[in-house]
Amino acid sequence: MSTERRPLKDVTPAGARPPKRTDELASLLNEHQGERHAIVMQDYPDPDAISSAWAHKMIAAKFGIDCDIVYEGRISHQENLALVQLSDIALVRYSDGDDLKQYNATVFVDNQGTTSTLTDRFAALGVKPLVLVDHHELQDRITAEYIDIRKIGATATIYTEYIREGLLELSKSNVTHVRLATALMHGIRSETGGLIRAGEEEFEAATFLTQFVDHSLLEDILSVKRAKQVMDVIREALANREIQDSYSICGVGYLRVEDRDSIPQAADFLLTEENVHTAIVYGIIVKGDRELVVGSMRTTKVTLNPDEFLKEALGATETGRYYGGGRRGAGGFEIPIGFLAGIKDDEMMRMKWRLYDELIKSKLLVKIGVHGPAPAVRTESATARSEEN
């Protein structure tokens, strides 16, 4: 491997035409022929991550690189499950004991290591990041030999550009190519509110993909109905929401890890209420003896930056890692509960929820300017992560 290669760390501003990067990526992949790479998605991947990871896997295969698309967490959103199942996308869900040493390098798509617990697992084994492609705000969590971070609508837009510029030649007669194009289109539309927030790059990508997309498949993915558990969480959010200055804020209590994706869906639903421009929904996710306060933010206010809002509202750990972050129009946060996790007594659990509900809501209202100073978040073994759904 060349030791003179410089990572592409420049983050291009919105609307700017980034320099051509396909030659750089092609050269790097060519140097790693015959290797096995892990494409790391966030713990709870969305359509943008899934489609981008699949695109990278197919591009890498052209260079003789075998890739697994890996994640540690769960896919529970109905549309995401439909995307994976109907498109027949091969994903690897990590379980304790799986051999991560088999990989020569990692590739991070649609995340910068802050939303995946696999980041630390690979780091502990000395498996280094090779490629990082994302569209979120710069997180400074990991570095890689090739970095392409752009302030645009979707990571799928970037991979569509790679394909357009020759890293993968799509064919209408190849069913896998048709499914990939459909997945990338779904990734772009899901990140841009059905192209409402799309920029020039997204429309160019969508125009290119249209000639390959299976519109019946895309319709099947989008027509999946909400699960009963999601409807229950939305009902809880509607019943408990507090509206202040066009912000709708709500805690929904304890949720199973399987129902984690109901939080962003509830935030999306609250955002449809009249005179509400921002919705924030949060709950405590229980995974064995581990518990996290997980929240999702959605906004239509063009002057509101979710990344800045959540970082300023919730702060960071003593090591400087923020509890929350995001991108244009959406953000998320995770706050580990620490030593209070694992308490099974019903009354203690109710007290714990009241404590965290009041703490999180107070901090958000302080940021909005409604209440006075809120107490600081302090948790043991705190790990800061940001979410992009």
ROVOMI-847419 format. One record per residue (C-alpha): residue in one letter; x, y negated, z negated. Coordinates in steps of 0.25 Angstrom, whole numbers, padded with zeros to 4 digits, always signed. Example, Ala and Ser with C-alpha at 12.3 -4.5 7.8 and 13.67 -1.06 7.14 Angstrom:
BEGIN
A+0049+0018-0031
S+0055+0004-0029
END
This chain:
BEGIN
M+0000+0000+0000
S+0005-0014+0003
T+0009-0022-0009
E+0008-0035-0001
R-0007-0035+0001
R-0014-0047-0006
P-0028-0045-0012
L-0039-0054-0005
K-0044-0061-0018
D-0050-0073-0011
V-0065-0075-0014
T-0071-0082-0002
P-0082-0093-0005
A-0096-0090-0001
G-0098-0093+0014
A-0083-0093+0017
R-0078-0083+0028
P-0068-0074+0021
P-0055-0070+0028
K-0056-0057+0036
R-0052-0046+0026
T-0055-0033+0034
D-0041-0032+0039
E-0035-0033+0025
L-0045-0022+0020
A-0043-0013+0031
S-0028-0014+0029
L-0029-0011+0015
L-0038+0001+0017
N-0029+0006+0028
E-0017+0006+0017
H-0026+0015+0008
Q-0030+0026+0018
G-0032+0040+0012
E-0035+0034-0002
R-0048+0036-0010
H-0054+0023-0016
A-0066+0021-0025
I-0075+0010-0021
V-0080+0004-0034
M-0094-0002-0036
Q-0100-0009-0048
D-0106+0001-0058
Y-0120-0003-0053
P-0118-0005-0038
D-0127-0013-0029
P-0130-0012-0014
D-0119-0022-0011
A-0108-0013-0018
I-0114+0000-0013
S-0114-0004+0002
S-0100-0011+0001
A-0094+0001-0006
W-0099+0010+0005
A-0094+0000+0016
H-0080+0001+0009
K-0080+0016+0008
M-0083+0017+0023
I-0073+0007+0027
A-0062+0013+0018
A-0065+0027+0025
K-0061+0021+0038
F-0047+0019+0032
G-0047+0033+0026
I-0050+0029+0012
D-0060+0038+0004
C-0069+0030-0005
D-0079+0033-0016
I-0089+0022-0020
V-0089+0023-0035
Y-0097+0016-0046
E-0099+0018-0061
G-0113+0015-0065
R-0126+0018-0058
I-0134+0014-0046
S-0149+0012-0051
H-0155+0001-0042
Q-0165+0007-0033
E-0160+0000-0020
N-0145+0004-0023
L-0149+0019-0025
A-0157+0019-0012
L-0145+0012-0005
V-0136+0023-0010
Q-0145+0035-0008
L-0151+0031+0006
S-0138+0027+0011
D-0131+0039+0006
I-0119+0031+0000
A-0109+0040-0008
L-0106+0033-0022
V-0098+0039-0033
R-0103+0036-0047
Y-0092+0037-0057
S-0093+0046-0069
D-0083+0048-0081
G-0073+0057-0077
D-0073+0054-0062
D-0059+0054-0056
L-0056+0039-0052
K-0041+0042-0050
Q-0045+0048-0036
Y-0046+0034-0031
N-0034+0027-0025
A-0041+0013-0027
T-0054+0006-0029
V-0062-0003-0021
F-0072-0013-0027
V-0084-0018-0019
D-0094-0027-0024
N-0088-0029-0038
Q-0075-0033-0043
G-0073-0022-0054
T-0082-0030-0064
T-0094-0021-0062
S-0088-0007-0062
T-0083+0001-0074
L-0075+0008-0064
T-0065-0004-0063
D-0059+0000-0076
R-0059+0015-0073
F-0051+0013-0060
A-0042+0003-0067
A-0038+0012-0078
L-0034+0023-0068
G-0026+0013-0060
V-0035+0014-0047
K-0034+0000-0042
P-0044-0008-0034
L-0040-0009-0019
V-0052-0017-0013
L-0062-0027-0019
V-0073-0032-0011
D-0084-0040-0018
H-0093-0053-0017
H-0095-0056-0032
E-0088-0067-0039
L-0073-0064-0042
Q-0072-0056-0055
D-0056-0054-0056
R-0059-0040-0062
I-0050-0032-0052
T-0041-0035-0040
A-0038-0027-0028
E-0029-0026-0016
Y-0041-0031-0007
I-0051-0041-0012
D-0063-0047-0005
I-0072-0055-0013
R-0081-0065-0007
K-0093-0073-0012
I-0103-0068-0002
G-0116-0061-0003
A-0112-0046-0004
T-0100-0037-0004
A-0107-0029+0007
T-0105-0042+0016
I-0090-0040+0015
Y-0090-0026+0018
T-0100-0029+0030
E-0089-0039+0035
Y-0078-0028+0033
I-0087-0019+0042
R-0089-0030+0052
E-0075-0033+0053
G-0071-0018+0057
L-0068-0010+0044
L-0080-0001+0048
E-0087+0000+0061
L-0102+0003+0058
S-0110+0012+0068
K-0125+0012+0069
S-0125+0027+0072
N-0118+0030+0059
V-0128+0032+0048
T-0118+0029+0037
H-0114+0015+0044
V-0129+0012+0045
R-0131+0015+0030
L-0119+0007+0026
A-0124-0005+0034
T-0137-0004+0027
A-0131-0003+0014
L-0122-0016+0017
M-0134-0023+0021
H-0141-0019+0008
G-0129-0024+0000
I-0129-0037+0007
R-0144-0040+0006
S-0145-0035-0009
E-0133-0045-0013
T-0140-0057-0005
G-0154-0056-0009
G-0158-0050+0004
L-0149-0059+0011
I-0155-0071+0005
R-0142-0075-0002
A-0134-0070+0010
G-0123-0078+0016
E-0117-0078+0030
E-0109-0066+0028
E-0121-0058+0023
F-0129-0061+0035
E-0117-0058+0045
A-0116-0045+0037
A-0130-0042+0038
T-0131-0045+0053
F-0120-0035+0055
L-0126-0024+0047
T-0140-0025+0053
Q-0136-0018+0065
F-0132-0006+0057
V-0142-0006+0045
D-0153+0004+0043
H-0165-0005+0040
S-0173+0007+0035
L-0163+0011+0025
L-0161-0003+0020
E-0176-0004+0019
D-0177+0009+0011
I-0166+0004+0001
L-0173-0009-0001
S-0187-0002-0003
V-0183+0006-0015
K-0193+0003-0027
R-0189-0001-0040
A-0188+0009-0051
K-0197+0009-0063
Q-0185+0006-0072
V-0182-0007-0064
M-0196-0011-0065
D-0196-0009-0080
V-0184-0018-0081
I-0190-0029-0072
R-0203-0029-0081
E-0194-0030-0093
A-0187-0042-0087
L-0200-0049-0083
A-0205-0047-0097
N-0192-0052-0104
R-0187-0063-0095
E-0184-0077-0100
I-0184-0088-0090
Q-0176-0100-0092
D-0172-0111-0082
S-0176-0101-0071
Y-0167-0090-0077
S-0174-0077-0080
I-0167-0069-0090
C-0171-0056-0096
G-0165-0044-0104
V-0171-0031-0101
G-0166-0022-0113
Y-0159-0009-0112
L-0158-0001-0098
R-0152+0012-0094
V-0140+0011-0085
E-0149+0017-0074
D-0157+0005-0074
R-0146-0006-0074
D-0150-0010-0060
S-0164-0014-0065
I-0157-0027-0071
P-0153-0034-0058
Q-0167-0029-0052
A-0174-0036-0064
A-0166-0049-0062
D-0169-0049-0047
F-0184-0048-0051
L-0184-0059-0061
L-0177-0068-0051
T-0190-0067-0042
E-0198-0075-0053
E-0202-0089-0050
N-0193-0100-0055
V-0182-0090-0058
H-0168-0092-0051
T-0160-0083-0060
A-0163-0069-0067
I-0154-0062-0077
V-0158-0048-0083
Y-0150-0040-0092
G-0151-0028-0101
I-0143-0018-0109
I-0138-0006-0100
V-0136+0007-0108
K-0126+0017-0103
G-0124+0028-0114
D-0117+0020-0125
R-0113+0009-0116
E-0122-0003-0115
L-0121-0016-0107
V-0129-0028-0105
V-0131-0029-0090
G-0137-0041-0083
S-0141-0046-0070
M-0142-0060-0064
R-0150-0065-0052
T-0151-0079-0047
T-0156-0087-0035
K-0150-0100-0040
V-0139-0103-0030
T-0131-0112-0040
L-0131-0101-0050
N-0118-0092-0050
P-0122-0079-0057
D-0107-0076-0059
E-0104-0089-0066
F-0117-0088-0074
L-0115-0075-0080
K-0101-0077-0083
E-0103-0090-0090
A-0116-0085-0097
L-0110-0071-0102
G-0095-0074-0103
A-0084-0064-0103
T-0077-0054-0112
E-0065-0057-0119
T-0057-0052-0108
G-0063-0062-0098
R-0072-0052-0091
Y-0086-0058-0088
Y-0099-0051-0092
G-0106-0056-0080
G-0104-0060-0066
G-0110-0060-0052
R-0112-0066-0038
R-0121-0076-0031
G-0135-0073-0035
A-0133-0062-0045
G-0124-0057-0057
G-0124-0048-0068
F-0117-0045-0082
E-0113-0034-0091
I-0110-0035-0106
P-0106-0022-0113
I-0113-0021-0127
G-0101-0014-0133
F-0102-0008-0147
L-0117-0011-0148
A-0119-0001-0137
G-0124+0013-0139
I-0134+0009-0151
K-0146+0018-0149
D-0155+0013-0161
D-0167+0006-0155
E-0167-0006-0164
M-0152-0008-0163
M-0154-0007-0148
R-0165-0018-0148
M-0157-0027-0157
K-0145-0025-0147
W-0154-0029-0135
R-0159-0041-0142
L-0145-0045-0145
Y-0140-0044-0131
D-0153-0049-0125
E-0152-0062-0133
L-0137-0063-0131
I-0137-0062-0116
K-0150-0070-0114
S-0144-0081-0123
K-0131-0082-0115
L-0139-0083-0102
L-0148-0094-0107
V-0136-0102-0112
K-0130-0101-0098
I-0143-0106-0092
G-0143-0117-0103
V-0155-0113-0110
H-0150-0109-0124
G-0138-0113-0132
P-0125-0105-0133
A-0126-0090-0134
P-0117-0080-0141
A-0105-0074-0134
V-0106-0060-0129
R-0097-0051-0136
T-0096-0036-0134
E-0086-0025-0136
S-0079-0019-0124
A-0085-0029-0115
T-0084-0027-0100
A-0088-0038-0091
R-0095-0035-0078
S-0103-0042-0067
E-0114-0036-0059
E-0118-0040-0043
N-0133-0035-0042
END
